[in-house]
Amino acid sequence: MAELVAVIASTHHPFYYRASTATGEDRPPFADEWVRKVEAFRETLTRARPDVLVMVGSDHFHQLWLDNMPQFLVGKAPFYDANWYNEEREFGLPRMFFTGQEDLSAYILREGLDAGFDLAFSNELRIDHSITCPIITLRPQNDLPIVPIYTNIFAPPLPQPKRFVQLGRTIRELVESWPSDKRVAVIGTGHLSLELGGPRQFGPHGPDPEFDRKAVEWISSGDIEGCLAEVSLESLHLPGNATHGFMDFMLMMGVAGEGRKADYVDTYDLFHTMEAYFTWYPDGGRQ
């Protein structure tokens, strides 16, 4: 069977690429420390020596719109184009191209349906920055096949937070039962407190530092039950109008497991958001 070698959760700040590659007067003052933190985080994936990456993210109304909005979608294409024109224009992101791990996509779809998740799929999925940004930070050589999984965190009605946790647990079960000798890493990206287009967007840190503190503690300690006891679709409006992206972090907690403390934790306060990086090694770090 396949081996799950790393579970990784992070934010996906779209300006990292531009900040990290800027020079001279164009380089922001926080860039050097940000790059240092990202490079240290990158080593946690490199250490795991994966063959395949399962990538969990959320489409930012690029391909999926209100005329057809799946709650959970698996890409099953042989190849994926990536980044959209507005992401190139606004964030300076490069165009990218990915190879798909079609047999794992097909396995997750078939077995996921049988496990109680009515997963949608796409053979023509184009990837946006929720997946390309963690590739840029964690695997910039972009040399591994992927299975993209999109969740709906934007367009109500949304799945309940507990459903994200359940999907995370199911993804782990399916990866570990996949009849293959591949080494698989599951990488998911979301948000801590986040405000987009609202009055709290451009502060010196995220719009709700207290929520961010609690969120980092929940994730790093694996306190799924404590998190579920406080987080609801209604409560996630309070820390910032885009904070429902935190449910993708909850999904990754489900992959990691109840009570499973993260083996690597780091954060970085930036303008309008806190960056957060977590890695779990299912074998306790023995690679």
C-alpha positions in Angstrom: 0.0 0.0 0.0 1.0 3.6 -0.4 2.8 5.3 2.5 1.6 8.7 3.9 4.9 10.4 4.6 3.9 13.9 5.5 0.9 16.0 6.3 1.4 19.7 5.7 -0.9 22.7 6.3 -0.1 26.3 5.5 -1.5 29.6 4.4 -1.2 30.6 0.8 -0.2 34.2 0.6 -0.3 35.2 -3.1 2.4 37.9 -2.7 5.2 35.6 -1.5 6.5 35.0 -5.0 6.7 38.7 -5.9 8.2 39.6 -2.5 10.8 36.8 -2.5 12.0 37.5 -6.1 12.1 41.3 -5.8 15.4 43.1 -5.6 16.7 46.5 -4.7 14.2 49.2 -3.7 11.3 46.9 -4.8 12.1 44.3 -2.2 9.9 44.8 0.9 11.5 45.0 4.3 9.9 41.8 5.5 11.0 39.7 2.5 14.3 38.3 3.9 12.7 36.9 7.1 9.8 35.6 5.1 12.1 33.7 2.7 14.1 32.3 5.7 10.9 30.9 7.3 9.6 29.5 4.0 13.0 27.8 3.2 13.0 26.2 6.7 9.4 25.0 6.2 10.3 23.7 2.7 12.8 21.3 4.3 10.0 19.5 6.1 8.6 18.3 2.8 12.0 17.6 1.3 12.9 15.4 4.3 9.8 13.3 3.6 10.9 12.3 0.1 7.4 12.2 -1.5 6.6 10.7 -4.9 3.1 12.3 -5.1 1.4 15.3 -3.7 -2.3 15.5 -2.8 -3.1 19.2 -2.8 -6.1 20.6 -1.0 -7.2 24.1 -1.8 -10.1 26.3 -2.8 -10.9 27.9 -6.1 -11.2 31.7 -5.8 -14.1 31.9 -8.2 -11.8 31.4 -11.1 -13.2 28.3 -12.7 -16.0 27.4 -10.3 -18.9 29.9 -10.1 -22.4 30.2 -8.8 -23.8 28.3 -11.9 -22.0 25.1 -10.8 -20.4 25.1 -7.3 -19.4 21.7 -6.0 -18.7 21.3 -2.3 -15.8 19.0 -2.7 -14.1 18.3 -6.1 -11.2 16.1 -7.2 -9.2 16.8 -10.3 -8.6 13.7 -12.4 -6.8 15.1 -15.4 -3.4 14.0 -16.8 -2.2 17.6 -16.8 -3.2 20.9 -15.3 -2.5 24.5 -16.4 -2.2 26.9 -13.5 -2.7 30.5 -12.4 -5.1 32.8 -14.0 -4.6 36.1 -15.8 -5.7 38.2 -12.8 -3.2 36.3 -10.6 -0.4 37.0 -13.0 -1.4 40.7 -13.2 -2.1 41.4 -9.5 0.3 39.0 -7.7 3.0 38.6 -10.3 2.5 34.8 -10.3 4.0 32.8 -13.1 2.1 30.5 -15.4 2.6 26.9 -14.3 2.0 23.4 -15.6 1.4 20.2 -13.5 1.3 16.5 -14.1 -1.6 14.7 -12.6 -1.5 11.4 -10.7 -4.6 10.0 -12.5 -4.7 6.6 -10.8 -4.8 8.1 -7.4 -7.4 10.6 -8.4 -9.6 7.8 -9.7 -9.0 5.8 -6.5 -10.0 8.7 -4.3 -13.1 9.3 -6.3 -14.3 5.7 -6.4 -13.5 4.9 -2.8 -14.5 8.3 -1.6 -18.0 7.8 -3.0 -18.2 4.4 -1.3 -17.0 6.0 2.0 -19.9 8.4 2.0 -18.6 11.5 0.2 -20.4 12.4 -3.0 -17.3 13.9 -4.6 -17.4 15.9 -7.8 -14.7 15.7 -10.4 -13.2 17.6 -13.3 -11.1 16.4 -16.2 -10.5 20.0 -17.3 -9.5 21.8 -14.0 -7.2 24.8 -14.1 -5.4 25.4 -10.8 -5.2 28.7 -9.0 -3.0 30.2 -6.2 -4.5 28.1 -3.4 -2.5 25.2 -4.9 0.3 27.0 -6.8 1.5 29.1 -3.9 2.3 26.0 -1.7 4.0 24.5 -4.6 6.1 27.6 -5.0 7.0 27.7 -1.3 7.4 23.9 -0.7 8.4 22.4 -4.0 9.5 25.2 -6.3 11.1 22.7 -8.8 7.5 21.5 -9.4 8.7 18.0 -10.3 6.0 15.8 -8.6 2.6 14.7 -9.9 -0.4 16.0 -8.0 -4.0 15.2 -7.1 -5.9 18.5 -6.6 -8.8 18.6 -4.3 -11.0 21.7 -4.1 -13.3 22.6 -1.2 -16.0 25.2 -1.2 -15.2 27.9 1.4 -16.7 30.8 -0.4 -20.2 30.2 -1.8 -23.0 29.4 0.7 -24.4 27.0 1.6 -21.1 25.7 2.9 -20.4 22.3 4.4 -20.2 22.3 8.2 -16.7 22.4 9.8 -17.1 18.8 11.0 -17.6 17.7 7.4 -14.1 19.2 6.5 -12.6 17.2 9.4 -14.4 14.0 8.2 -13.1 14.5 4.7 -9.6 14.9 6.0 -9.9 11.6 7.9 -11.3 9.9 4.8 -8.5 11.3 2.6 -5.9 9.8 4.9 -7.7 6.4 4.9 -7.8 6.4 1.1 -4.2 7.4 0.7 -3.1 4.7 3.1 -5.2 2.0 1.3 -4.2 3.0 -2.2 -2.6 -0.1 -3.8 0.7 1.5 -4.7 4.3 1.7 -3.5 4.3 5.5 -3.8 5.2 7.9 -1.0 2.4 10.4 -0.6 2.4 13.8 1.1 -1.0 15.6 1.7 -0.7 19.4 1.6 -3.6 21.7 2.3 -3.8 25.5 2.5 -6.3 27.8 4.1 -6.5 31.0 6.2 -6.4 32.1 9.7 -8.4 35.3 10.4 -8.7 37.1 7.1 -10.6 40.2 5.8 -10.9 40.9 2.1 -12.3 44.2 1.0 -13.5 45.1 4.4 -12.4 47.8 7.0 -10.0 45.4 8.7 -8.1 44.3 5.6 -4.9 46.3 5.8 -3.8 46.2 9.4 -0.3 45.4 10.8 -1.5 41.8 11.4 -4.5 39.6 10.9 -7.9 41.2 11.7 -8.3 39.0 14.9 -5.1 38.2 16.6 -6.9 36.3 19.4 -8.6 34.0 16.9 -5.2 33.4 15.3 -3.6 32.5 18.6 -6.3 30.0 19.4 -6.3 28.6 15.8 -2.5 28.0 16.0 -2.9 26.2 19.3 -5.8 24.0 18.0 -3.8 23.0 14.9 -0.4 22.6 16.6 -1.9 20.4 19.4 -4.3 18.5 17.2 -7.2 19.6 19.3 -10.0 18.8 16.9 -12.7 18.4 19.4 -11.8 21.7 21.1 -11.8 23.4 17.7 -15.1 21.9 16.7 -16.6 23.0 20.0 -15.9 26.7 19.2 -15.9 27.0 15.4 -19.1 27.1 13.4 -20.2 28.6 10.1 -21.7 31.5 12.0 -18.7 32.1 14.3 -16.2 32.2 11.4 -17.8 35.5 10.2 -16.5 37.3 13.3 -12.7 37.1 12.9 -12.9 38.4 9.3 -15.1 38.0 6.3 -12.9 35.4 4.6 -12.1 33.3 7.6 -14.1 30.4 6.4 -10.9 29.3 4.7 -9.9 28.1 8.2 -12.0 25.0 7.5 -9.3 23.8 5.1 -6.9 23.9 8.1 -9.5 21.8 10.0 -9.5 19.3 7.1 -5.8 19.0 7.5 -6.2 18.4 11.2 -8.5 15.5 10.2 -5.7 14.1 8.0 -3.2 14.4 10.8 -5.4 12.9 13.4 -7.1 13.8 16.7 -4.6 14.7 19.4 -1.7 14.5 17.0 0.8 17.4 17.8 2.5 19.0 14.8 6.2 18.1 14.4 6.9 21.6 12.9 5.2 24.9 13.7 6.0 28.4 12.6 4.1 31.6 12.1 4.9 35.1 10.7 2.8 38.2 11.2 2.5 40.1 7.9 0.4 43.0 6.8 -3.3 42.0 7.0 -2.7 38.3 7.8 -0.7 35.8 9.8 1.2 33.2 7.9 1.2 29.8 9.5 3.2 26.6 8.7 2.6 23.1 10.1 4.0 19.7 9.4 3.2 16.3 10.8 5.1 13.1 10.1 2.8 10.1 10.5 5.8 7.8 11.4 6.9 10.3 14.1 9.7 11.7 11.9 11.5 8.5 11.0 12.2 8.9 7.3 
